[in-house]
Amino acid sequence: MSRHPIVKWAQRLDDVFITIELPDAQDVKLKLEPEGKFFFSAKSGADKIPYEVDLDLHDKVDVDGSKASVGNRNICYLVKKAESKWWSRLLKQEGRPPVFLKVDWDRWVDEDEDDVDTKPAPDMDFGDFDFSKMNMGGGEGFGAVEGEDDDDSDTEDENVEEIPAPKKDASSSGAEHEVKNV
């Protein structure tokens, strides 16, 4: 009998990310069919324990546009959707998903955030401009007038008066140590 590895998933408008967490996977077999059938099998560990995942994805996929990457700790599959649309869930079957299937929060993007472009706008492309030469602050001496000493302290020690420690007499309990100035 095969075990199920942890499977994480996330989606974008065009893609579904499927990550199978299985360290030191050997004899990895991945199969993706256009109807959305996803199959994975591998062996892991010193005892070569078999693992298997068989999923019916929510909709059709583009097998030729999909890619897989087998790493030391996990197997990542970028599944290209046949149609650019958001799926309401990963699997065709409704109801509670299997216990080994989890959301990949590291890759998750909400539907309304997917169209937000992370590249700078065309009018914000500054090419090779070096802002450090503009003396706009943020560097050493920020906010200091020329000629002033640069004090890194966070407290106002200058206005604090030191109070001498009370002297102990010989009758008080506790050890007393003599301090000599060198």
Disulfide bonds with the S-S distance in Angstrom:
none
